[in-house]
Amino acid sequence: MTAAAAPVTVLVSGQVHDHVVKRIADAFRLIHIDRPDPSLLSPQDIAAVRGISAFGGIDAAFIDAFPNLEIIANFGVGYDSVDAVHAGARGIMVTNTPDVLTEEVADFTVGLLLATLREIPKAEAWLRQEKWTKEGTYRLSPLSLRGRRIGIFGLGRIGLAVAKRLEAFGVSIAYHNRRPVEGVSYAYFATLRDLVEAVDTLVSIAPGGAATEKAINDDILKALGPEGVLVNTGRGSTVDEDALAAALCDGTIAAAGLDVFADEPNVPQALLDAPNTLLLPHIASASVVTRRAMADLCVDNLVSWFAGREALTPVPETAHVKAR
């Protein structure tokens, strides 16, 4: 009679969806720590960890602390806060959760654009504060979607879904990517500067990382112009927030709707003070149904990996990694 194999140990680092934690606890030996700090673990637990699930925050030093680590299952489609290049070099798989949030984020992005242009939250506040009865109707919104020229920064899965929705509004659509996307008819611009010179509305769904760090800067905002509107549901790191706050205050652009910030949950006071902003707490994918689907995909990657099969959604930097 042979002894049963020891359960696989999976570490959950930081705050992750409760459904992720429950499913990992049901399928594996779970260890949960509040932050990505190996000093919180015993040497025995460090040696036992073969999988990690986290919502980002996994750097090279943290990866190197685990000699038997095989896979990092990131909760979220963006994984710029995971050192995937280093993981790939060490033969460690990294996965994310694409596709299952595409439609939700696309819906939200269009909603954020409309709410920013038509000042929907301000108009509701006017009603709730009884100004409608005391002071009359809310002002005519200076901005409208009518006749706008939309530029999309990042025509990936979500960007394409946003573009298809915006087609129904009869607006023109153009985009900037590192390279043209096959099979689309939207105008392509090889640089972000060229794109913003041709549009008056910039929807950013670009990934984070060094290549896009503060790509939306003072120069880009000036080129967008005084009727310009910025909407960002991609990564806060793509925007120079100081430059944006100044551009909003001095009329360089007309308005901004932001769901992401460079140092979440800390939002710069200058953006909070700007009257022509709509600021939201990173909620584009935050519906019960979508976050649960993300949680399932996150854990399904772990289950598939440790069952001896391939990961379901490997990131490009680790697509070459095979199960040991």
RODO-2510 file (C-alpha; in nm, 4 decimals, decimal comma):
residues 324
     n   res          X          Y          Z
     1     m     0,0000     0,0000     0,0000
     2     t     0,1490     0,3378    -0,1042
     3     a     0,1075     0,6602     0,0884
     4     a    -0,1107     0,9299    -0,0627
     5     a     0,0802     1,2098    -0,2329
     6     a     0,1145     1,5288    -0,0328
     7     p    -0,1218     1,8034    -0,1503
     8     v     0,0239     2,0781    -0,3647
     9     t     0,0902     2,3963    -0,1668
    10     v    -0,0392     2,7187    -0,3196
    11     l     0,0355     3,0586    -0,1698
    12     v    -0,2187     3,3397    -0,1892
    13     s    -0,0520     3,6775    -0,1519
    14     g    -0,2464     3,9895    -0,0571
    15     q    -0,6154     4,0563    -0,1084
    16     v    -0,7657     3,8261    -0,3709
    17     h    -1,1287     3,7463    -0,4526
    18     d    -1,2879     3,5239    -0,1858
    19     h    -1,3880     3,2688    -0,4504
    20     v    -1,0215     3,2261    -0,5445
    21     v    -0,9302     3,1580    -0,1827
    22     k    -1,2172     2,9104    -0,1356
    23     r    -1,1430     2,7129    -0,4496
    24     i    -0,7699     2,6966    -0,3756
    25     a    -0,8449     2,5797    -0,0207
    26     d    -1,0697     2,3061    -0,1619
    27     a    -0,8176     2,1832    -0,4215
    28     f    -0,4766     2,2491    -0,2642
    29     r    -0,2976     2,3178     0,0596
    30     l    -0,3535     2,6914     0,1046
    31     i    -0,1187     2,9396     0,2662
    32     h    -0,2381     3,3010     0,2805
    33     i    -0,0214     3,6037     0,3607
    34     d    -0,1259     3,9687     0,3686
    35     r     0,1508     4,0979     0,1425
    36     p     0,4253     3,9575    -0,0839
    37     d     0,6868     3,9202     0,1886
    38     p     0,8734     3,5860     0,2253
    39     s     0,9668     3,6715     0,5843
    40     l     0,6052     3,5992     0,6780
    41     l     0,6633     3,2308     0,5953
    42     s     0,8599     2,9543     0,7584
    43     p     1,1485     2,7930     0,5641
    44     q     0,9379     2,4770     0,5383
    45     d     0,6461     2,6606     0,3813
    46     i     0,8756     2,8496     0,1433
    47     a     1,0155     2,5186     0,0228
    48     a     0,6660     2,3692    -0,0141
    49     v     0,5151     2,6468    -0,2289
    50     r     0,4668     2,5355    -0,5900
    51     g     0,2024     2,7848    -0,6961
    52     i     0,1176     3,1479    -0,6194
    53     s    -0,2075     3,3322    -0,6762
    54     a    -0,2070     3,7085    -0,6423
    55     f    -0,3444     4,0359    -0,7691
    56     g    -0,0065     4,1604    -0,8918
    57     g     0,2847     4,2716    -0,6762
    58     i     0,5143     3,9808    -0,7638
    59     d     0,8683     4,1019    -0,8330
    60     a     1,1861     3,9100    -0,9141
    61     a     1,3038     3,8942    -0,5517
    62     f     0,9738     3,7454    -0,4377
    63     i     0,9821     3,4900    -0,7193
    64     d     1,3386     3,3899    -0,6337
    65     a     1,2455     3,3273    -0,2713
    66     f     1,0593     3,0082    -0,3693
    67     p     1,2922     2,7347    -0,4980
    68     n     1,0108     2,5017    -0,6062
    69     l     0,7735     2,7554    -0,7559
    70     e     0,6156     2,6438    -1,0852
    71     i     0,3296     2,8824    -1,1618
    72     i     0,1998     3,2291    -1,0758
    73     a    -0,1733     3,2700    -1,1425
    74     n    -0,2431     3,6422    -1,1641
    75     f    -0,5953     3,7603    -1,0855
    76     g    -0,6640     4,0111    -1,3620
    77     v    -0,5860     4,0561    -1,7284
    78     g    -0,3143     4,3156    -1,6588
    79     y     0,0038     4,1665    -1,5186
    80     d     0,2544     4,4516    -1,5407
    81     s     0,3177     4,4245    -1,1641
    82     v     0,4327     4,0639    -1,2090
    83     d     0,7887     4,0175    -1,3378
    84     a     0,6834     3,7747    -1,6089
    85     v     1,0128     3,8047    -1,7970
    86     h     1,2069     3,6949    -1,4910
    87     a     0,9583     3,4155    -1,4237
    88     g     0,9921     3,2909    -1,7807
    89     a     1,3710     3,2905    -1,7535
    90     r     1,3396     3,0718    -1,4446
    91     g     1,0987     2,8306    -1,6117
    92     i     0,8000     2,9520    -1,4102
    93     m     0,4601     2,9874    -1,5765
    94     v     0,2585     3,3089    -1,5388
    95     t    -0,1118     3,3194    -1,6261
    96     n    -0,3715     3,5946    -1,6333
    97     t    -0,7480     3,6161    -1,6803
    98     p    -0,8251     3,7560    -2,0279
    99     d    -1,1499     3,7324    -2,2260
   100     v    -1,3837     3,6751    -1,9297
   101     l    -1,3826     4,0480    -1,8474
   102     t    -1,3670     4,1876    -2,2012
   103     e    -1,7365     4,2588    -2,2496
   104     e    -1,7854     4,3989    -1,9000
   105     v    -1,4940     4,6409    -1,9278
   106     a    -1,5992     4,7443    -2,2784
   107     d    -1,9526     4,8187    -2,1563
   108     f    -1,8138     5,0189    -1,8680
   109     t    -1,5694     5,2141    -2,0840
   110     v    -1,8447     5,3352    -2,3138
   111     g    -2,0553     5,4223    -2,0091
   112     l    -1,7672     5,6186    -1,8573
   113     l    -1,7211     5,8091    -2,1817
   114     l    -2,0902     5,9005    -2,1999
   115     a    -2,1048     5,9964    -1,8316
   116     t    -1,7973     6,2167    -1,8691
   117     l    -1,9245     6,3947    -2,1772
   118     r    -2,2802     6,4500    -2,0512
   119     e    -2,1858     6,5137    -1,6848
   120     i    -2,4287     6,2460    -1,5667
   121     p    -2,3015     6,2215    -1,2044
   122     k    -2,3136     6,6014    -1,1646
   123     a    -2,6662     6,6143    -1,3038
   124     e    -2,7798     6,3461    -1,0593
   125     a    -2,6179     6,5359    -0,7716
   126     w    -2,8103     6,8464    -0,8859
   127     l    -3,1356     6,6552    -0,8487
   128     r    -3,0454     6,4934    -0,5153
   129     q    -2,9391     6,8277    -0,3702
   130     e    -3,2857     6,9644    -0,4602
   131     k    -3,1340     7,2237    -0,6916
   132     w    -3,3745     7,1240    -0,9688
   133     t    -3,6681     7,2470    -0,7600
   134     k    -3,4840     7,5457    -0,6121
   135     e    -3,2637     7,6667    -0,8959
   136     g    -3,4117     7,5155    -1,2101
   137     t    -3,2871     7,2675    -1,4642
   138     y    -2,9270     7,1513    -1,4782
   139     r    -2,7128     7,3350    -1,7319
   140     l    -2,6768     7,2200    -2,0906
   141     s    -2,3753     6,9924    -2,1095
   142     p    -2,0949     7,1677    -2,3002
   143     l    -1,9787     6,8356    -2,4456
   144     s    -2,1551     6,5643    -2,6451
   145     l    -2,0693     6,2402    -2,8200
   146     r    -2,2254     6,3777    -3,1379
   147     g    -1,9670     6,4311    -3,4095
   148     r    -1,6758     6,3140    -3,1993
   149     r    -1,3658     6,1519    -3,3410
   150     i    -1,2567     5,8673    -3,1144
   151     g    -0,8980     5,7488    -3,0847
   152     i    -0,8313     5,4206    -2,9057
   153     f    -0,4908     5,3689    -2,7460
   154     g    -0,4590     4,9903    -2,7254
   155     l    -0,6737     4,7968    -2,9738
   156     g    -0,6508     4,4594    -2,8011
   157     r    -0,9443     4,2436    -2,6986
   158     i    -1,1067     4,5150    -2,4901
   159     g    -1,0169     4,7930    -2,7313
   160     l    -1,1827     4,6070    -3,0167
   161     a    -1,4932     4,5460    -2,8074
   162     v    -1,5109     4,9178    -2,7239
   163     a    -1,4668     5,0128    -3,0895
   164     k    -1,7488     4,7818    -3,1996
   165     r    -1,9818     4,9373    -2,9440
   166     l    -1,8885     5,2890    -3,0473
   167     e    -1,9626     5,2093    -3,4128
   168     a    -2,3310     5,2064    -3,3185
   169     f    -2,3051     5,5724    -3,2133
   170     g    -2,1966     5,6825    -3,5593
   171     v    -1,8618     5,8271    -3,4503
   172     s    -1,5337     5,7949    -3,6378
   173     i    -1,2795     5,5551    -3,4861
   174     a    -0,9028     5,5380    -3,5162
   175     y    -0,6339     5,3679    -3,3081
   176     h    -0,2692     5,3410    -3,2115
   177     n    -0,0956     5,0114    -3,1340
   178     r     0,2616     4,8956    -3,1663
   179     r     0,1526     4,7499    -3,4990
   180     p    -0,1652     4,7470    -3,7115
   181     v    -0,4384     4,4988    -3,6222
   182     e    -0,5336     4,2665    -3,9062
   183     g    -0,8929     4,2600    -4,0238
   184     v    -1,0086     4,5988    -3,8953
   185     s    -1,1053     4,9010    -4,1012
   186     y    -1,0300     5,1684    -3,8416
   187     a    -0,7591     5,4186    -3,9314
   188     y    -0,4209     5,3210    -3,7859
   189     f    -0,1635     5,5702    -3,6594
   190     a     0,1916     5,4592    -3,5975
   191     t     0,2449     5,6995    -3,3061
   192     l     0,0232     5,8169    -3,0241
   193     r     0,1012     6,1781    -3,1173
   194     d    -0,0238     6,1205    -3,4718
   195     l    -0,3423     5,9647    -3,3343
   196     v    -0,4310     6,2478    -3,0967
   197     e    -0,3707     6,5086    -3,3672
   198     a    -0,6451     6,3380    -3,5712
   199     v    -0,9043     6,2909    -3,2934
   200     d    -1,0687     6,4846    -3,0110
   201     t    -1,1385     6,1940    -2,7756
   202     l    -0,8740     5,9527    -2,6473
   203     v    -0,9839     5,6232    -2,4934
   204     s    -0,6854     5,4544    -2,3305
   205     i    -0,7000     5,0789    -2,2766
   206     a    -0,3267     5,0282    -2,3118
   207     p    -0,1351     4,7886    -2,0859
   208     g     0,1063     4,9137    -1,8238
   209     g     0,4817     4,8701    -1,8190
   210     a     0,7902     5,0628    -1,9205
   211     a     0,6825     5,0972    -2,2838
   212     t     0,3696     5,2959    -2,1927
   213     e     0,4872     5,4725    -1,8750
   214     k     0,3426     5,8280    -1,8851
   215     a     0,2821     5,7930    -2,2584
   216     i    -0,0094     6,0347    -2,2207
   217     n     0,1948     6,3402    -2,1246
   218     d     0,1829     6,7172    -2,1617
   219     d     0,2689     6,7003    -2,5311
   220     i    -0,0057     6,4467    -2,6044
   221     l    -0,2659     6,6429    -2,4083
   222     k    -0,1821     6,9655    -2,5897
   223     a    -0,2183     6,7855    -2,9224
   224     l    -0,5569     6,6477    -2,8121
   225     g    -0,6768     7,0071    -2,7825
   226     p    -0,9258     7,2229    -2,5895
   227     e    -1,2255     7,0111    -2,6942
   228     g    -1,0330     6,6984    -2,6026
   229     v    -1,1581     6,4328    -2,3646
   230     l    -0,9509     6,1540    -2,2075
   231     v    -1,1019     5,8301    -2,0793
   232     n    -0,8735     5,5733    -1,9162
   233     t    -0,9752     5,2211    -1,8151
   234     g    -0,6377     5,0654    -1,8945
   235     r    -0,3562     5,1432    -1,6518
   236     g    -0,2986     5,4550    -1,4460
   237     s     0,0735     5,4390    -1,5183
   238     t     0,0118     5,5351    -1,8822
   239     v    -0,0875     5,8898    -1,7783
   240     d     0,1337     6,1673    -1,6441
   241     e    -0,1140     6,2664    -1,3755
   242     d     0,0547     6,5977    -1,2935
   243     a     0,0387     6,6985    -1,6590
   244     l    -0,3243     6,5857    -1,6810
   245     a    -0,4283     6,7836    -1,3739
   246     a    -0,2638     7,0946    -1,5170
   247     a    -0,4248     7,0390    -1,8576
   248     l    -0,7686     7,0079    -1,7001
   249     c    -0,7252     7,3213    -1,4908
   250     d    -0,5934     7,5478    -1,7650
   251     g    -0,8269     7,4331    -2,0414
   252     t    -0,5688     7,2431    -2,2450
   253     i    -0,8313     6,9655    -2,2625
   254     a    -1,1994     6,9732    -2,1755
   255     a    -1,2553     6,6744    -1,9462
   256     a    -1,1320     6,3360    -1,8258
   257     g    -1,2989     6,0184    -1,7029
   258     l    -1,0595     5,7945    -1,5095
   259     d    -1,1089     5,4513    -1,3548
   260     v    -0,7391     5,3813    -1,2945
   261     f    -0,4554     5,5687    -1,1261
   262     a    -0,0795     5,5383    -1,0955
   263     d    -0,0719     5,4811    -0,7185
   264     e    -0,4001     5,3198    -0,6286
   265     p    -0,5914     5,3790    -0,4106
   266     n    -0,4218     5,7177    -0,3782
   267     v    -0,5664     5,9736    -0,6203
   268     p    -0,3754     6,3003    -0,6666
   269     q    -0,5461     6,5914    -0,4951
   270     a    -0,5082     6,8005    -0,8089
   271     l    -0,7289     6,5553    -0,9993
   272     l    -0,9815     6,5497    -0,7162
   273     d    -0,9923     6,9284    -0,7222
   274     a    -1,0383     6,9554    -1,0990
   275     p    -1,4084     7,0224    -1,1713
   276     n    -1,4062     6,8592    -1,5137
   277     t    -1,3213     6,5056    -1,4045
   278     l    -1,5174     6,1883    -1,3398
   279     l    -1,3082     5,9714    -1,1070
   280     l    -1,3964     5,6125    -1,0167
   281     p    -1,2254     5,3521    -0,7926
   282     h    -1,1048     5,0963    -1,0540
   283     i    -1,4410     4,9264    -1,1027
   284     a    -1,4515     4,8507    -1,4764
   285     s    -1,4671     4,4735    -1,4231
   286     a    -1,6236     4,4933    -1,0778
   287     s    -1,9509     4,3100    -1,1210
   288     v    -2,0290     3,9940    -0,9264
   289     v    -2,0629     3,7805    -1,2392
   290     t    -1,7411     3,9001    -1,4034
   291     r    -1,5200     3,8914    -1,0956
   292     r    -1,6384     3,5365    -1,0237
   293     a    -1,5528     3,4344    -1,3810
   294     m    -1,2083     3,5885    -1,3361
   295     a    -1,1667     3,3996    -1,0093
   296     d    -1,2623     3,0710    -1,1728
   297     l    -1,0169     3,1205    -1,4579
   298     c    -0,7411     3,2133    -1,2156
   299     v    -0,7882     2,8887    -1,0222
   300     d    -0,8601     2,6777    -1,3316
   301     n    -0,5092     2,7636    -1,4495
   302     l    -0,3661     2,6213    -1,1280
   303     v    -0,5833     2,3100    -1,1442
   304     s    -0,4933     2,2453    -1,5077
   305     w    -0,1235     2,2999    -1,4451
   306     f    -0,0952     2,0652    -1,1487
   307     a    -0,3048     1,8013    -1,3220
   308     g    -0,0150     1,7698    -1,5671
   309     r    -0,1641     1,9682    -1,8523
   310     e    -0,0789     2,3059    -1,9984
   311     a    -0,1852     2,6345    -1,8473
   312     l    -0,5087     2,7674    -1,9942
   313     t    -0,4089     3,1320    -2,0398
   314     p    -0,0304     3,1748    -2,0280
   315     v     0,1053     3,5234    -2,0778
   316     p     0,3321     3,5636    -2,3850
   317     e     0,6509     3,5948    -2,1770
   318     t     0,6033     3,2446    -2,0360
   319     a     0,4270     3,0654    -2,3242
   320     h     0,7398     2,8513    -2,3710
   321     v     0,7320     2,7134    -2,0158
   322     k     0,6334     2,3493    -1,9760
   323     a     0,5113     2,1634    -1,6683
   324     r     0,7816     1,9842    -1,4753
***
